[in-house]
Amino acid sequence: MTEREPTPKQWKRRALKAEAQLASIQKMRAFEHELEADFHRKIATYTVALKEAHESITWALEQQT
């Protein structure tokens, strides 16, 4: 059995399906990127807060002596 060349209509359908899949993947990647950026912002915020708390505790301990 020989394989026939897809018709223009089939090519168009394939192209539209590929474009839809690409758009879906791009949306997922953008969402993942935003989650990762948010994660890094939170870590930076917590790091600064912990450093400030550590400095405050150290200062308070020094004041007791």
Residue frames relative to the residue before (quaternion, step in Angstrom):
aa qw qx qy qz dx dy dz
M 1.0000 0.0000 0.0000 0.0000 0.00 0.00 0.00
T 0.2913 -0.7677 0.5471 0.1629 3.58 -0.79 0.96
E 0.4177 -0.6954 0.5300 0.2471 3.49 -1.17 0.69
R 0.3064 -0.7661 0.5400 0.1661 3.54 -0.87 0.99
E 0.5441 -0.5939 0.4881 0.3363 3.53 -1.21 0.59
P 0.5033 -0.6497 0.4663 0.3272 3.62 -0.90 0.86
T 0.5016 -0.6437 0.4906 0.3056 3.53 -1.15 0.67
P 0.6670 -0.4839 0.3632 0.4348 3.60 -1.22 0.29
K 0.6270 0.5371 -0.3344 0.4545 3.58 1.04 -0.73
Q 0.6579 0.4949 -0.3030 0.4800 3.58 1.01 -0.81
W 0.6240 0.5284 -0.3380 0.4660 3.58 1.04 -0.76
K 0.6502 0.5135 -0.3134 0.4640 3.56 0.96 -0.89
R 0.6454 0.5188 -0.3154 0.4636 3.59 0.95 -0.86
R 0.6470 0.5133 -0.3089 0.4717 3.58 1.00 -0.85
A 0.6581 0.5118 -0.3058 0.4598 3.57 0.96 -0.90
L 0.6595 0.4990 -0.3116 0.4680 3.59 0.94 -0.84
K 0.6358 0.5180 -0.3231 0.4723 3.57 1.04 -0.79
A 0.6546 0.5060 -0.3094 0.4688 3.60 0.96 -0.85
E 0.6438 0.5131 -0.3231 0.4668 3.61 0.98 -0.78
A 0.6462 0.5123 -0.3164 0.4690 3.58 1.00 -0.81
Q 0.6501 0.5058 -0.3146 0.4717 3.58 0.98 -0.81
L 0.6410 0.5225 -0.3169 0.4644 3.58 0.97 -0.83
A 0.6504 0.5074 -0.3169 0.4682 3.58 0.93 -0.87
S 0.6451 0.5231 -0.3151 0.4593 3.57 0.99 -0.80
I 0.6580 0.4995 -0.3002 0.4768 3.58 0.95 -0.88
Q 0.6487 0.5176 -0.3201 0.4569 3.59 0.96 -0.83
K 0.6378 0.5130 -0.3281 0.4715 3.60 1.03 -0.76
M 0.6496 0.5117 -0.3192 0.4629 3.59 0.95 -0.84
R 0.6640 0.5037 -0.3059 0.4603 3.59 0.92 -0.87
A 0.6403 0.5147 -0.3253 0.4683 3.59 0.98 -0.81
F 0.6442 0.5145 -0.3151 0.4702 3.59 1.00 -0.84
E 0.6565 0.5053 -0.3058 0.4692 3.58 0.94 -0.90
H 0.6358 0.5277 -0.3250 0.4600 3.58 1.00 -0.84
E 0.6601 0.5031 -0.3098 0.4640 3.59 0.93 -0.87
L 0.6329 0.5197 -0.3325 0.4678 3.60 1.00 -0.76
E 0.6674 0.4997 -0.3000 0.4636 3.56 0.94 -0.89
A 0.6453 0.5107 -0.3211 0.4687 3.59 0.96 -0.83
D 0.6410 0.5154 -0.3184 0.4712 3.59 1.00 -0.81
F 0.6223 0.5454 -0.3241 0.4586 3.56 1.02 -0.83
H 0.6862 0.4776 -0.2811 0.4712 3.59 0.89 -0.92
R 0.6161 0.5315 -0.3475 0.4661 3.61 1.05 -0.69
K 0.6630 0.5016 -0.3070 0.4634 3.58 0.94 -0.88
I 0.6423 0.5150 -0.3321 0.4603 3.59 0.92 -0.82
A 0.6490 0.5109 -0.3194 0.4644 3.59 0.94 -0.84
T 0.6464 0.5170 -0.3160 0.4637 3.59 0.97 -0.85
Y 0.6801 0.4837 -0.2885 0.4693 3.59 0.90 -0.93
T 0.6186 0.5450 -0.3432 0.4501 3.58 1.04 -0.72
V 0.6637 0.4867 -0.2998 0.4825 3.57 0.92 -0.89
A 0.6548 0.5138 -0.3200 0.4527 3.60 0.91 -0.87
L 0.6644 0.4947 -0.3080 0.4680 3.59 0.94 -0.83
K 0.6341 0.5235 -0.3310 0.4629 3.58 1.01 -0.78
E 0.6653 0.4940 -0.3034 0.4704 3.58 0.94 -0.86
A 0.6378 0.5119 -0.3286 0.4725 3.59 0.99 -0.78
H 0.6436 0.5208 -0.3187 0.4615 3.58 0.96 -0.85
E 0.6594 0.5018 -0.3034 0.4704 3.58 0.93 -0.88
S 0.6486 0.5139 -0.3168 0.4636 3.60 0.99 -0.80
I 0.6547 0.5003 -0.3079 0.4757 3.59 0.95 -0.85
T 0.6426 0.5183 -0.3200 0.4648 3.56 0.95 -0.87
W 0.6540 0.5068 -0.3108 0.4679 3.60 0.91 -0.88
A 0.6638 0.5075 -0.3081 0.4547 3.58 0.93 -0.92
L 0.6508 0.5067 -0.3168 0.4684 3.58 0.98 -0.77
E 0.6430 0.5173 -0.3231 0.4631 3.58 1.02 -0.75
Q 0.6403 0.5342 -0.3216 0.4486 3.59 1.08 -0.66
Q 0.6229 0.5560 -0.3413 0.4317 3.60 1.16 -0.52
T 0.6937 0.4825 -0.2868 0.4514 3.60 1.08 -0.54
